[in-house]
């Protein structure tokens, strides 16, 4: 089964917390969801020292992010 690809807009309190929880609990979340969860890309103005983002693509400009992320951003 294909993994669930996740995009996060921002690494502030909510985005950073979401990032850390997804990374820290990746195995348990995948077991419960029945699919691997991959953080595909993060759009953030600046890095968050509380997030270990090694191996994750970070962009400061959200416009080049995939269309699905733009749609989510516009809906929120």
C-alpha positions as CSV (number, residue, x, y, z in Angstrom):
1,X,0.0,0.0,0.0
2,X,1.3,3.5,-0.8
3,X,2.5,5.7,2.0
4,X,0.6,8.8,3.1
5,X,2.6,11.8,2.1
6,X,2.2,14.8,4.5
7,X,3.1,18.5,3.9
8,X,3.4,20.9,6.8
9,X,3.0,24.7,6.5
10,X,5.1,26.3,9.2
11,X,7.3,25.1,12.0
12,X,5.8,27.2,14.7
13,X,4.0,25.8,17.7
14,X,1.4,23.7,15.8
15,X,3.5,22.8,12.7
16,X,6.6,22.1,14.7
17,X,4.7,20.0,17.3
18,X,3.0,18.1,14.5
19,X,6.4,17.5,12.8
20,X,7.9,16.2,16.1
21,X,4.9,14.0,16.9
22,X,4.9,12.4,13.4
23,X,8.6,11.8,13.5
24,X,8.7,10.5,17.1
25,X,5.7,8.2,16.7
26,X,6.2,7.2,13.1
27,X,6.1,3.4,13.7
28,X,3.1,3.5,16.0
29,X,1.1,5.8,13.6
30,X,2.0,3.6,10.6
31,X,0.9,0.5,12.5
32,X,-2.5,2.0,13.4
33,X,-3.0,3.6,10.0
34,X,-1.9,0.5,8.1
35,X,0.3,2.8,6.0
36,X,3.6,4.5,6.4
37,X,3.5,8.2,7.0
38,X,6.1,10.4,5.1
39,X,6.6,14.1,5.8
40,X,7.2,15.0,2.1
41,X,8.0,18.7,2.5
42,X,7.7,21.6,5.0
43,X,7.1,25.2,4.1
44,X,8.6,27.5,6.8
45,X,9.9,31.0,7.0
46,X,12.7,30.1,9.4
47,X,14.0,26.9,11.0
48,X,12.8,25.7,14.4
49,X,15.6,24.6,16.7
50,X,13.2,22.2,18.5
51,X,12.7,20.3,15.2
52,X,15.3,17.9,13.8
53,X,14.5,18.4,10.1
54,X,17.4,16.4,8.7
55,X,16.3,14.5,5.6
56,X,13.1,16.6,5.1
57,X,12.8,19.1,2.3
58,X,12.3,22.6,3.8
59,X,11.3,25.6,1.6
60,X,10.9,29.2,2.6
61,X,8.6,29.9,-0.3
62,X,5.3,27.9,-0.2
63,X,4.4,28.8,-3.8
64,X,6.5,26.0,-5.4
65,X,4.9,23.4,-3.1
66,X,2.7,20.8,-4.8
67,X,-0.8,21.8,-5.7
68,X,-2.3,19.7,-2.9
69,X,-0.5,21.7,-0.2
70,X,-1.7,25.0,-1.8
71,X,-5.3,23.7,-1.8
72,X,-5.0,22.8,1.9
73,X,-3.5,26.2,2.8
74,X,-6.3,28.0,0.9
75,X,-9.0,25.9,2.7
76,X,-7.6,26.6,6.2
